[in-house]
Amino acid sequence: MTPVGTFAQTCRTPRFVLGRELAAWKPSRARATFGTEAMLSVALSVALAVGDVGGPRLAASLSCKRAP
């Protein structure tokens, strides 16, 4: 198989699998709650990391407020 054919197959297989999973996915309150909690967890982690790493000046610049 040529490199282009291998690449095409490598791209085609995950898309097929993802399509199959999305077709079988059934929305529910539990999944929605889990997704919301996951997004909030990531947002909180990023907010804490920015505050920790960059200090107050970076956190202030990211929150659109002028640093003193």
C-alpha positions as CSV (number, residue, x, y, z in Angstrom):
1,M,0.0,0.0,0.0
2,T,1.3,3.5,-0.8
3,P,1.9,6.1,1.8
4,V,-1.1,8.1,0.5
5,G,-3.3,5.0,0.7
6,T,-2.2,4.3,4.2
7,F,-2.9,7.9,5.2
8,A,-6.3,7.8,3.6
9,Q,-7.2,4.6,5.5
10,T,-5.8,6.0,8.8
11,C,-8.1,9.1,8.3
12,R,-11.2,7.1,7.2
13,T,-11.3,4.6,10.0
14,P,-11.6,7.0,12.9
15,R,-14.3,9.0,11.1
16,F,-16.3,5.8,10.5
17,V,-16.0,4.8,14.1
18,L,-16.9,8.3,15.4
19,G,-19.9,8.3,13.1
20,R,-21.1,4.9,14.4
21,E,-20.7,6.1,18.0
22,L,-22.6,9.3,17.4
23,A,-25.4,7.5,15.7
24,A,-25.7,5.2,18.7
25,W,-25.5,8.0,21.3
26,K,-28.6,8.7,23.2
27,P,-28.8,12.0,25.1
28,S,-29.8,11.9,28.7
29,R,-29.8,14.1,31.8
30,A,-26.9,12.2,33.3
31,R,-24.7,12.7,30.2
32,A,-25.6,16.4,30.1
33,T,-24.8,16.8,33.8
34,F,-21.5,14.9,33.3
35,G,-20.5,17.1,30.3
36,T,-21.4,20.3,32.2
37,E,-19.3,19.2,35.2
38,A,-16.4,18.3,32.9
39,M,-16.4,21.7,31.2
40,L,-16.6,23.5,34.6
41,S,-13.8,21.4,35.9
42,V,-11.5,22.3,33.0
43,A,-12.5,26.0,33.2
44,L,-11.7,26.0,36.9
45,S,-8.3,24.3,36.3
46,V,-7.3,26.7,33.6
47,A,-8.4,29.7,35.7
48,L,-6.4,28.4,38.7
49,A,-3.4,27.6,36.5
50,V,-3.3,31.1,35.0
51,G,-3.6,32.7,38.4
52,D,-0.8,30.5,39.7
53,V,1.7,30.7,36.8
54,G,1.3,34.2,35.6
55,G,0.7,35.9,38.9
56,P,-1.7,38.8,39.4
57,R,-0.6,40.8,36.5
58,L,-1.3,38.1,33.9
59,A,-4.6,37.2,35.6
60,A,-5.6,40.9,35.5
61,S,-4.6,41.3,31.8
62,L,-6.7,38.2,30.9
63,S,-9.7,39.5,32.8
64,C,-9.7,42.7,30.7
65,K,-9.0,44.9,33.7
66,R,-6.0,47.2,33.9
67,A,-3.2,46.2,36.3
68,P,-2.5,48.7,39.0
